[in-house]
Amino acid sequence: MIVARITDHNTRRFDPIGSSWCEWLPRTDSPAWDTYLASLAAAADERTAQLGREAAEQLPAWAIETLGSVPTDAANRAKWERRAGIVASHRELRGHTDDTDALGRPPATGRQTEAYAAYRAGWDALGRPQVEHEMSNGQHRVRIRLAARTRHRFSLCRQRLAGTRQAAAPRHQSATLRAVEADQVADAAERARLRQEAVDARALAQTLDSRVSELKALGAA
């Protein structure tokens, strides 16, 4: 209840922001403690940089799978090492040793502040959506159901698109054939009838073509 009151029932967050230990450094009323904590944070950030360099040399599976190969130019290599170091720092802090799972499960947000900050920094370093790791199991289930519905609707859209295209093709063909036949007929009444059929078939074909465009746009969306 105390946490709920402080955070306005989770509408406000007190999680550290940033990607380095120096950025997460708490401030105290004691200059001596501030100096001591700053030295610890600087050492932690240096360890993060070291882990990034080691990842670029050792090429662990999790780093290659999530960050890709190490760039050859110096600037992009430094960025790669920085991102890898942030992830490796969290792995070392949590004792996470899985070769393929880069981060593992997130720590508790309210009780393990530093570990959670390191996890979130690693999540961001991997370029993943920020909200994913903060979702509850129920929220993930909702997203799974939504994805299933989206796939189903997209499948129906593709089926309707294919059917509409198949329906439009013979109308285009009929319009062309009736126009050609009308040019070859001597009887005026028959010629008028064939030309009208050509006009009607072309109009229906154009309507179906418009529907095809709508379905393509819907499928893209």
C-alpha positions in Angstrom: 0.0 0.0 0.0 2.9 2.4 0.8 4.4 1.8 -2.7 1.0 2.3 -4.3 0.6 5.7 -2.5 4.1 6.9 -3.4 3.7 5.9 -7.1 0.0 7.1 -7.4 -0.9 3.4 -8.0 1.9 2.9 -10.5 1.1 6.0 -12.6 4.5 7.4 -11.7 7.8 5.4 -11.9 11.0 5.8 -9.9 13.2 3.6 -12.0 16.6 5.0 -13.0 16.9 6.5 -16.4 20.0 6.0 -18.6 22.4 3.3 -19.7 25.4 3.7 -17.4 26.1 3.2 -13.7 27.2 6.9 -13.3 23.7 7.9 -14.6 22.1 5.7 -12.0 24.2 7.1 -9.2 22.1 8.1 -6.1 22.8 11.4 -4.3 23.3 11.6 -0.6 23.8 14.4 1.9 27.3 13.2 2.6 30.1 14.3 0.3 32.2 11.3 1.4 29.5 8.9 0.5 28.9 10.7 -2.9 32.6 10.3 -3.7 32.7 6.7 -2.7 29.6 5.8 -4.7 30.9 7.8 -7.7 34.1 5.7 -7.6 32.0 2.5 -7.6 29.9 3.6 -10.5 33.0 4.6 -12.5 34.5 1.2 -11.8 31.3 -0.5 -12.9 31.2 1.5 -16.1 34.8 0.6 -16.8 33.9 -3.0 -16.3 31.0 -2.6 -18.8 33.4 -1.2 -21.4 35.8 -4.1 -20.8 33.0 -6.6 -21.2 32.0 -4.9 -24.5 35.6 -5.3 -25.8 35.8 -8.9 -24.7 32.5 -9.6 -26.5 33.9 -8.2 -29.7 36.9 -10.5 -29.4 35.2 -13.6 -28.2 32.0 -13.3 -30.2 29.5 -15.0 -27.9 26.4 -16.5 -29.6 24.0 -14.2 -27.8 25.9 -11.1 -29.1 26.1 -12.2 -32.7 22.4 -13.3 -32.8 21.1 -10.0 -31.3 23.7 -7.4 -32.5 25.0 -9.0 -35.7 28.6 -9.3 -36.7 31.2 -6.8 -35.4 31.6 -3.8 -37.7 35.0 -3.3 -39.3 35.1 0.5 -39.1 36.2 2.0 -35.7 33.1 4.2 -35.1 30.5 1.5 -35.6 32.7 -1.1 -33.8 32.7 1.2 -30.7 28.9 1.5 -30.8 28.7 -2.3 -31.1 31.0 -2.8 -28.1 29.0 -0.2 -26.1 25.8 -2.1 -26.7 27.3 -5.5 -26.1 29.0 -4.2 -22.9 25.6 -3.0 -21.5 24.1 -6.4 -22.1 27.1 -8.3 -20.8 27.1 -6.1 -17.7 23.6 -7.2 -16.8 24.4 -10.8 -17.6 27.4 -10.7 -15.2 25.4 -8.9 -12.5 22.6 -11.5 -12.6 24.8 -14.5 -13.2 23.0 -15.2 -16.5 25.0 -17.6 -18.6 22.6 -18.8 -21.3 24.5 -18.8 -24.7 21.4 -17.8 -26.8 19.1 -15.9 -24.4 20.8 -12.5 -24.1 19.0 -11.1 -21.0 16.8 -13.8 -19.4 13.8 -12.9 -17.3 13.6 -9.3 -15.9 14.2 -8.7 -12.2 11.5 -7.2 -10.0 11.0 -3.5 -10.7 10.3 -2.4 -7.2 12.8 -4.5 -5.1 15.9 -4.8 -7.3 16.3 -1.3 -8.7 19.9 -1.5 -9.9 19.4 -4.9 -11.5 16.2 -3.7 -13.2 17.9 -0.6 -14.5 20.7 -2.7 -15.9 18.2 -5.0 -17.5 16.2 -2.2 -19.1 19.5 -0.6 -20.4 20.4 -4.0 -21.9 16.9 -4.3 -23.4 17.2 -0.8 -25.0 20.8 -1.7 -26.2 19.3 -4.6 -28.1 16.9 -2.3 -29.9 13.8 -4.0 -28.4 10.5 -2.3 -27.8 10.6 -0.7 -24.4 7.2 -1.9 -23.2 7.7 -5.6 -24.0 9.6 -6.6 -20.9 7.3 -4.8 -18.5 4.1 -6.6 -19.6 2.4 -9.0 -17.3 1.6 -12.6 -18.4 -2.0 -11.5 -19.0 -0.9 -8.6 -21.3 1.3 -11.0 -23.3 -1.7 -13.4 -23.7 -3.8 -10.5 -25.0 -1.1 -9.6 -27.6 -0.8 -13.3 -28.6 -4.6 -13.4 -29.2 -4.5 -10.1 -31.1 -1.7 -11.4 -33.3 -3.7 -14.6 -34.0 -6.8 -12.5 -35.0 -4.6 -10.2 -37.2 -3.2 -13.2 -39.0 -6.7 -14.6 -39.5 -8.0 -11.4 -40.9 -5.0 -11.0 -43.1 -5.6 -14.5 -44.5 -9.3 -13.7 -45.2 -8.1 -10.5 -46.9 -5.8 -12.4 -49.2 -8.5 -14.9 -50.1 -10.9 -12.1 -51.0 -8.2 -10.4 -53.0 -7.5 -13.5 -55.0 -11.2 -14.1 -55.6 -11.8 -10.5 -56.7 -8.9 -10.7 -59.1 -10.3 -13.9 -60.6 -13.7 -12.3 -61.0 -12.3 -9.2 -62.7 -10.2 -11.1 -65.3 -13.1 -12.6 -67.3 -15.0 -9.3 -67.2 -12.0 -7.6 -68.8 -11.8 -10.4 -71.4 -15.6 -10.2 -72.1 -15.4 -6.4 -72.6 -12.6 -6.8 -75.1 -14.3 -9.6 -77.0 -17.7 -7.9 -77.2 -16.1 -4.7 -78.5 -14.3 -6.7 -81.2 -17.4 -8.6 -82.2 -19.4 -5.4 -82.4 -16.9 -4.0 -84.9 -17.4 -7.2 -87.1 -21.2 -7.2 -87.1 -23.1 -5.6 -89.9 -26.5 -5.5 -88.2 -26.9 -2.2 -86.3 -29.1 -3.7 -83.6 -26.8 -6.5 -82.9 -23.8 -4.2 -83.0 -25.5 -1.9 -80.4 -26.3 -4.9 -78.2 -22.7 -6.1 -78.3 -21.3 -2.7 -77.6 -23.6 -2.3 -74.6 -22.5 -5.7 -73.3 -18.9 -4.5 -73.7 -19.7 -1.3 -71.7 -21.4 -3.2 -69.0 -18.6 -5.8 -68.7 -15.9 -3.0 -68.6 -17.9 -1.1 -65.9 -18.1 -4.2 -63.7 -14.4 -5.0 -64.3 -13.5 -1.5 -63.2 -15.6 -1.8 -60.1 -13.8 -5.1 -59.3 -10.4 -3.4 -60.0 -11.3 -0.7 -57.4 -12.1 -3.4 -54.9 -8.8 -5.1 -55.6 -7.0 -1.8 -54.8 -8.9 -1.5 -51.5 -8.1 -5.0 -50.5 -4.4 -4.5 -51.3 -4.3 -1.4 -49.2 -6.1 -3.2 -46.4 -3.7 -6.1 -46.6 -0.7 -3.7 -46.4 -2.2 -2.0 -43.4 
